[in-house]
């Protein structure tokens, strides 16, 4: 039962992470603000378009953090406390974003519209890039060691120690972390452009979005495929289920796909949907539903990658400094009681998704138009 | 070389968290209060169909939105700071503490974030009924969110429903409902949310009085004042009542906090409550023989009555708690702090022995150590305390912060009564002095809330979790300079946000609601 709950919670956390990557279309869209929005009207429509969704991305980030904390507290402790600067920079950028929508068009905002729009672009670039880089460390490893027994040492009771003074910025010295970061960044831009095509009724702007989809897709594919191929052929961090000992295994992640065919199928369907959404948008000029296909495809692809990182006796947050300090589902999770209690709470999630969907539909029935921006309702 | 924790790291980590929390508490209480006010106003619009109420509600919504954005930003940082700066804490109690945070995200925050979008963008797109529901659900989401956060905070003040597991070296939840419905959490929730309502009401009355002062938007201002003052009076009376409950609970669960708040060094029966007093700055330790007060005026036996519901009730002072020996309610003798520290050390030693025996495969030795650990576990945290004086919170800070909160709380009740009297029995619109008082009461609303949190959090020191984990042991192992840099970055960001937010609010208030000018309300 305990093992099942651990697996269940890894699935929930992975699903939240996957949905978060999809919702980074808000960030991706914002990163295109100055590339595509050459006029103030266009930028205003773009900001108002992502501005109606930013709370979902933000809330998912908060919930992802909360769920990770509740289900795998040792990750929360080790990664956030250790890779301090990596997470702090991500947080700074999200702080900037949180106020930028509400503030940018209002009188008395101190810094002026352009500054707040720049903040949105900063978050649009830094957020996906560093979140992608952080997720890449699930496959490439980090520099930390853990000794829970330190609690019995009254002089130095801290259990998690980071191995270097860079505190997380060291992740960016590994090219593969940067590559996944770039892949997520370009994916977010593709999703952002697809979302604009779906959400804004302005031919000039959506034409530009289609070109952005094409260009960013090329970049995305280069980085994404590089990372996936490298991951499939590289050694992985495996766990001996009997002794809980962690060891390096050749082609571990490739083996995980083969040994978990459902995950492989999810991955393949995900990638196919991503490409279908993009392809049909590029080929058919009137098609504006690409975001749904590519979005769902993104969720499935990221979900399957995260499942590969944690399932099938794999250490999901490995330490290359001290292999045995690596975090596995079993050694980092909450107690059986807590996981079970939280599992009951998670039953409410479909209900939450249902009302989000309902609310979303109710305000998105009509596309954003230039005329609407001038009508004087609540706009950014 | 033996590595130890740098005390300035502890101070800077605390400073960063305190700063984030204090900024968070500038914006959140106003959103809790305004949520109800705008809900009432939109309900009036729904019932009467008058455009006036829609415009009135929309005006307060605009101010709500500005505060919401900064509240969200600071809230995100608080959540993640548990990991970034309090990593030992996150493991040691994450099994219990993480759950309310996750539930907050799933149940409350999504509700708030979803329906706020409908509230702002749904005018004319969704039905009036659905829009009204969305406005109330936004407020409900914020309030449920507060519930789970305060459950988490209450658990730090009064940990319940957990057991220590030496194999995982952490505390684990064994009773969810004990955590989620702990009486401390229930009281804390009502007291905190009500304080937010009081601030919302003060804000509405104060801003409306500004319009009266400027002789504009009369109808809007008087209507808002009526709703704000009635709401504020109810909230401030209930806030006083829950404040009394809070005091009683502190006496039962955190006697040291109560003693610090009262500057009470030598306790006893029939203890008086210090009404007005000035602490003696020369007093440094509990046993230096110096008088704690330069002067004070006491209400006889009042503290005993408030703390124990009995004028003859025994209330221990700081010296009594440190020296022990007094009879507790269950008939046992209170341990001295030195004995608690010894027992804590025994517990920590037993934990080390248990783990050593386990890893060597000596099951019998492990069981012996486990038994010793279990016997001493209530004092585990004391094992990290080096000196009994560390167990005393900052007395002046708590003493004065508490008085600021209580005196202002009393003033707010009076304020709302006076406002209601003037608006119903006299012509408030002509009383310029009262408009000024109302306007100047706004900052006092903020000060009272901040002072309350100072008492709650600083009064808990040296504990992150009472008796279980001192703040000094809860931290992440970082360079002090890293925390200093992030402290100043956050300080800069939050301050810029505060100035920008305030600037936008001032402009929005000056522009005013679109309800028409200089229309006198008919009584």
Boltz contact constraints between the chains, C-beta under 6 A:
constraints:
  - contact:
      token1: [A, 52]
      token2: [B, 117]
      max_distance: 6.0
  - contact:
      token1: [A, 52]
      token2: [B, 121]
      max_distance: 6.0
  - contact:
      token1: [A, 55]
      token2: [B, 113]
      max_distance: 6.0
  - contact:
      token1: [A, 59]
      token2: [B, 109]
      max_distance: 6.0
  - contact:
      token1: [A, 59]
      token2: [B, 110]
      max_distance: 6.0
  - contact:
      token1: [A, 59]
      token2: [B, 113]
      max_distance: 6.0
  - contact:
      token1: [A, 62]
      token2: [B, 76]
      max_distance: 6.0
  - contact:
      token1: [A, 62]
      token2: [B, 105]
      max_distance: 6.0
  - contact:
      token1: [A, 62]
      token2: [B, 109]
      max_distance: 6.0
  - contact:
      token1: [A, 63]
      token2: [B, 105]
      max_distance: 6.0
  - contact:
      token1: [A, 63]
      token2: [B, 106]
      max_distance: 6.0
  - contact:
      token1: [A, 65]
      token2: [B, 79]
      max_distance: 6.0
  - contact:
      token1: [A, 65]
      token2: [B, 80]
      max_distance: 6.0
  - contact:
      token1: [A, 66]
      token2: [B, 101]
      max_distance: 6.0
  - contact:
      token1: [A, 66]
      token2: [B, 102]
      max_distance: 6.0
  - contact:
      token1: [A, 66]
      token2: [B, 105]
      max_distance: 6.0
  - contact:
      token1: [A, 67]
      token2: [B, 102]
      max_distance: 6.0
  - contact:
      token1: [A, 69]
      token2: [B, 98]
      max_distance: 6.0
  - contact:
      token1: [A, 69]
      token2: [B, 101]
      max_distance: 6.0
  - contact:
      token1: [A, 70]
      token2: [B, 98]
      max_distance: 6.0
  - contact:
      token1: [A, 70]
      token2: [B, 99]
      max_distance: 6.0
  - contact:
      token1: [A, 70]
      token2: [B, 102]
      max_distance: 6.0
  - contact:
      token1: [A, 73]
      token2: [B, 90]
      max_distance: 6.0
  - contact:
      token1: [A, 73]
      token2: [B, 91]
      max_distance: 6.0
  - contact:
      token1: [A, 73]
      token2: [B, 94]
      max_distance: 6.0
  - contact:
      token1: [A, 73]
      token2: [B, 98]
      max_distance: 6.0
  - contact:
      token1: [A, 74]
      token2: [B, 91]
      max_distance: 6.0
  - contact:
      token1: [A, 76]
      token2: [B, 83]
      max_distance: 6.0
  - contact:
      token1: [A, 76]
      token2: [B, 90]
      max_distance: 6.0
  - contact:
      token1: [A, 77]
      token2: [B, 87]
      max_distance: 6.0
  - contact:
      token1: [A, 77]
      token2: [B, 90]
      max_distance: 6.0
  - contact:
      token1: [A, 77]
      token2: [B, 91]
      max_distance: 6.0
  - contact:
      token1: [A, 80]
      token2: [B, 83]
      max_distance: 6.0
  - contact:
      token1: [A, 80]
      token2: [B, 84]
      max_distance: 6.0
  - contact:
      token1: [A, 81]
      token2: [B, 83]
      max_distance: 6.0
  - contact:
      token1: [A, 81]
      token2: [B, 84]
      max_distance: 6.0
  - contact:
      token1: [A, 81]
      token2: [B, 87]
      max_distance: 6.0
  - contact:
      token1: [A, 81]
      token2: [B, 476]
      max_distance: 6.0
  - contact:
      token1: [A, 84]
      token2: [B, 84]
      max_distance: 6.0
  - contact:
      token1: [A, 84]
      token2: [B, 478]
      max_distance: 6.0
  - contact:
      token1: [A, 84]
      token2: [B, 482]
      max_distance: 6.0
  - contact:
      token1: [A, 87]
      token2: [B, 84]
      max_distance: 6.0
  - contact:
      token1: [A, 88]
      token2: [B, 486]
      max_distance: 6.0
  - contact:
      token1: [A, 91]
      token2: [B, 77]
      max_distance: 6.0
  - contact:
      token1: [A, 91]
      token2: [B, 80]
      max_distance: 6.0
  - contact:
      token1: [A, 95]
      token2: [B, 73]
      max_distance: 6.0
  - contact:
      token1: [A, 95]
      token2: [B, 493]
      max_distance: 6.0
  - contact:
      token1: [A, 98]
      token2: [B, 69]
      max_distance: 6.0
  - contact:
      token1: [A, 98]
      token2: [B, 72]
      max_distance: 6.0
  - contact:
      token1: [A, 98]
      token2: [B, 73]
      max_distance: 6.0
  - contact:
      token1: [A, 99]
      token2: [B, 69]
      max_distance: 6.0
  - contact:
      token1: [A, 99]
      token2: [B, 70]
      max_distance: 6.0
  - contact:
      token1: [A, 99]
      token2: [B, 73]
      max_distance: 6.0
  - contact:
      token1: [A, 99]
      token2: [B, 497]
      max_distance: 6.0
  - contact:
      token1: [A, 102]
      token2: [B, 65]
      max_distance: 6.0
  - contact:
      token1: [A, 102]
      token2: [B, 66]
      max_distance: 6.0
  - contact:
      token1: [A, 102]
      token2: [B, 69]
      max_distance: 6.0
  - contact:
      token1: [A, 103]
      token2: [B, 500]
      max_distance: 6.0
  - contact:
      token1: [A, 106]
      token2: [B, 504]
      max_distance: 6.0
  - contact:
      token1: [A, 107]
      token2: [B, 507]
      max_distance: 6.0
  - contact:
      token1: [A, 108]
      token2: [B, 503]
      max_distance: 6.0
  - contact:
      token1: [A, 108]
      token2: [B, 504]
      max_distance: 6.0
  - contact:
      token1: [A, 108]
      token2: [B, 506]
      max_distance: 6.0
  - contact:
      token1: [A, 108]
      token2: [B, 507]
      max_distance: 6.0
  - contact:
      token1: [A, 109]
      token2: [B, 500]
      max_distance: 6.0
  - contact:
      token1: [A, 109]
      token2: [B, 504]
      max_distance: 6.0
  - contact:
      token1: [A, 110]
      token2: [B, 499]
      max_distance: 6.0
  - contact:
      token1: [A, 110]
      token2: [B, 500]
      max_distance: 6.0
  - contact:
      token1: [A, 110]
      token2: [B, 503]
      max_distance: 6.0
  - contact:
      token1: [A, 148]
      token2: [B, 169]
      max_distance: 6.0
  - contact:
      token1: [A, 149]
      token2: [B, 355]
      max_distance: 6.0
  - contact:
      token1: [A, 151]
      token2: [B, 169]
      max_distance: 6.0
  - contact:
      token1: [A, 152]
      token2: [B, 348]
      max_distance: 6.0
  - contact:
      token1: [A, 152]
      token2: [B, 351]
      max_distance: 6.0
  - contact:
      token1: [A, 152]
      token2: [B, 352]
      max_distance: 6.0
  - contact:
      token1: [A, 154]
      token2: [B, 384]
      max_distance: 6.0
  - contact:
      token1: [A, 155]
      token2: [B, 2]
      max_distance: 6.0
  - contact:
      token1: [A, 155]
      token2: [B, 4]
      max_distance: 6.0
  - contact:
      token1: [A, 156]
      token2: [B, 3]
      max_distance: 6.0
  - contact:
      token1: [A, 156]
      token2: [B, 4]
      max_distance: 6.0
  - contact:
      token1: [A, 157]
      token2: [B, 473]
      max_distance: 6.0
  - contact:
      token1: [A, 158]
      token2: [B, 88]
      max_distance: 6.0
  - contact:
      token1: [A, 158]
      token2: [B, 477]
      max_distance: 6.0
  - contact:
      token1: [A, 159]
      token2: [B, 91]
      max_distance: 6.0
  - contact:
      token1: [A, 160]
      token2: [B, 87]
      max_distance: 6.0
  - contact:
      token1: [A, 161]
      token2: [B, 477]
      max_distance: 6.0
  - contact:
      token1: [A, 334]
      token2: [B, 95]
      max_distance: 6.0
  - contact:
      token1: [A, 335]
      token2: [B, 95]
      max_distance: 6.0
  - contact:
      token1: [A, 335]
      token2: [B, 172]
      max_distance: 6.0
  - contact:
      token1: [A, 337]
      token2: [B, 173]
      max_distance: 6.0
  - contact:
      token1: [A, 338]
      token2: [B, 95]
      max_distance: 6.0
  - contact:
      token1: [A, 338]
      token2: [B, 99]
      max_distance: 6.0
  - contact:
      token1: [A, 338]
      token2: [B, 173]
      max_distance: 6.0
  - contact:
      token1: [A, 341]
      token2: [B, 176]
      max_distance: 6.0
  - contact:
      token1: [A, 342]
      token2: [B, 99]
      max_distance: 6.0
  - contact:
      token1: [A, 345]
      token2: [B, 103]
      max_distance: 6.0
  - contact:
      token1: [A, 352]
      token2: [B, 110]
      max_distance: 6.0
  - contact:
      token1: [A, 356]
      token2: [B, 114]
      max_distance: 6.0
  - contact:
      token1: [A, 359]
      token2: [B, 114]
      max_distance: 6.0
  - contact:
      token1: [A, 359]
      token2: [B, 118]
      max_distance: 6.0
  - contact:
      token1: [A, 362]
      token2: [B, 126]
      max_distance: 6.0
  - contact:
      token1: [A, 363]
      token2: [B, 121]
      max_distance: 6.0
  - contact:
      token1: [A, 363]
      token2: [B, 122]
      max_distance: 6.0
  - contact:
      token1: [A, 363]
      token2: [B, 125]
      max_distance: 6.0
  - contact:
      token1: [A, 377]
      token2: [B, 123]
      max_distance: 6.0
  - contact:
      token1: [A, 378]
      token2: [B, 120]
      max_distance: 6.0
